[in-house]
Amino acid sequence: MSEQIADQKRFSPAYRNYALGILFVGYIVNFVDRSILSLLLEPIKLELALSDSQLGLLGGLAFALFYTFLGIPIAALADRRSRVKILAVSMVIWSAMTAICGLASNFWMLLLARIGVGVGEAGASPPSHSLISDYFPIEKRATALSIYALGIPFGTMIGSYVGGWGADTIGWRNTFFLVGLPGILVALIIFFTLREPPRGMSDIKAGQGPAPKTEAPQISEVLKLLWAKISFRHLAFAAGLHAFVSYGASTWNAPFFIRIHNMSSTDLGAALALVAGIGAIGTFFGGYLSDKLSDRTGDKRWYFWVPGIATIIMVPFQLVAYLYDGVSAAIASLCVVAIMGSVYLGPSFAMTQALVSLRMRAVASAILLFVLNLIGMGLGPWFVGILSDILMPTMGAESIRYALCVAVLVNLWAGVHYMLGAKSVRGDLLETEAMNAKLART
């Protein structure tokens, strides 16, 4: 009981909000460094004489392979060691490697630097998700994770604007230096000001005492438990297919508008920054609506229905963005896509955390990110680049337009998985509650 009182003083509501805020800033840095490449692809292509397939590899698989495969062992470490220290060290690595991208003189040097960014960013989200799940109780968790996920649109917004401006003004090499180095300062703030919360701090009700001191299970145990839950299988594939479209489109949006609509990098960066900023609406309200509808109806299936409905709605707007010849209509359609396309983040992460026990959370998050990013980030941009190269001999510059149109249809497949996952989530959550109750008694 005395431990709970001490925790309440050390982790007051104000401090928890501060912690969420600094984790959010860290995620902004993450996505500035990750998204900056898209706006710099065309000048890199011209200077280094690269094909679209090579650009797709830089923007996707090169980063994703190391990001996804290292994410799980780093998350396992985070379930056993200080999540704050792991996050801070990871941020120093990815920020430094982003700056090093500016030194590349050929494809292979740039590829290795992007791999280095992926290695560092592998230690970002799993520890952060685990920290947030200990700072905030389950009824506020999807909203908190959605606020954290706002780092994606805000980071993309900054990366788009700075990338477009930098490509025209200071060159792609100096742009990498400009966005990479500030992340080291944010890493120091996290290291010195963020406190490690007790495991399960927000899951134990008042008067029940501290969380059980259980050992973190092996990665294989977490994977086996999650894979046995039908709802998680559908959630992982839905999120992965959704990300396939999202990363494929976001990586190639800048080349698309430059080639098809002849936009300058500066104007395009400002337009895509606007799109990303508007997308923050969906990022926040995806988690908020899922929490509210679930709380009001007592039905956890809303955590699947909300992103599933949004994913299906966005498909016609994506087709308009790539097939319509007017720039204004294309940008307006992308604004709707940005809102609908980011709805899935909060609900997906919150459900993953809810389906496992306390010391499985970082690994569970990493497993979801493994599927999401290997399918999405790894294959999406590469698929579009390869298809564009295949279509180029017959369609010329128009090849990128139709490669993107083929990719966006995958969202219909993703929507089906969200709806199928909703059918079994209530039973899977009951199994997890029973498992946590058993752990509490031991």
C-alpha positions, 0 to 999 in steps of 0.5 A: 500500500505504501508503495502505491502512495509513493508511486502516486507522488512520483508519477502524478497526473502532471508528470505522466502528461509530461512523460507522454509529451516527451515521448511524443517529441521523441516520436516526432524526431523518429518520423522526421528522420524516417520521412525526410528521404521521400522528399529527397528521392528525386535529387538523390536519383539524379545525382547518384543515377539510381532506378526506381527499384533502388529508390524503393529499396532505400525507402523500404526494405533496407530500413525495414529488415533491420528495423523489424528483426532487431525490434523484437530482441530490443523489446525483450531487453526492454521487458527486463531492463530500463526502457528509458535508457534503451530509448535514449541510446537508440535515439542517439544512434538513429539521429547520428545515422540520419546525418551520415546519410548526407555523406553518401557518394553512391547507392551502397553507402546510402543503403548502409546509412539507411540500415543504420537509421533502421537499427536505431529506430528499432529501439523506439516504439516498443519501449515507448509503448510499454512505458505509456501502458504503465503510465496510463490505465486501460480506459485511457490507453488508446487515447494516450497511444494515439497522442504518442502516435501523433508523432507520425503526422507531425514528424512527417509534416516537419520532414516534408516541409524541411525536405522540400525546402532543403532539396531546393535551397541547401541540397539533399546532403545538408538537409540530412545533416540539418534534421539528424543532429537535433535528435541527440539533444532530445535523447539527452532530455529523455535520459535525464528527465524521464522516470522508469515506472513500476511494471503494471503501475496503471493496471493494479487497482487501489488497495490491491497492492503492487503488481506481481514480481514475475519474470519476463517470459521468453520471446517464443512464449509471447509469440506463441500466446499472441499467435494463438489469439485469432483477433491478434492474427487478423489485427497484425495482418490488417495493420501490415496490409494497411501499412503496405499502402501507407508506406508505399504511397507516402514514399512515392507521393513526392516523385508522383507530384514532381513527375506528373504535376511538375511541382517544385520541391518547395511547393510540394514539401509545403503541400505534403506538410499540410496533408500530414498535419491534417492527418493528425486529426485521424491519429488522435480521434482513432484512439479517442473514438475507439475508447469512447465507443467501447466505454459507452457500449461495453463492446471492445469490438469498436477497436477493430470496427473503427479502423476497419471502416476508416480503411475502406472509406479511404480507398476511393479518395486514394484513387481520385488523388492519383487518377485526377489531373487537377493538383488541388483536387489531388491534394484535397483527396490526400487530406481525407486519406491522411485522416482516414489512414491514421485512424488505425494506430491508437486502436491497434497498439492499444489492443495489442497491449491489452491482449498480453500480460504486464511483462510481455508488453514491449515484445508484444508491441515489437511483434505487431511492429514486426508484421506491420513494418516488414509487410508495410515499410519493407514491401510497400515502397519496393513494390511500387518502385518495381511496378513503376519500372515494369510499366515505364517502357510502355507508360513513361512517367505515367508508370508511377501513377498506375503503380500507386493505384494498384497498391491502394487496392490492398486496403480493401483486403486490410479492411476485411481482416479488421472486421474478421478480427472483431469477431473473436476479440472479446473472447481473447480479452477474457483469456488475458484477464484470466491469465493476469488474475492468475499471475496476481494470485501467485 
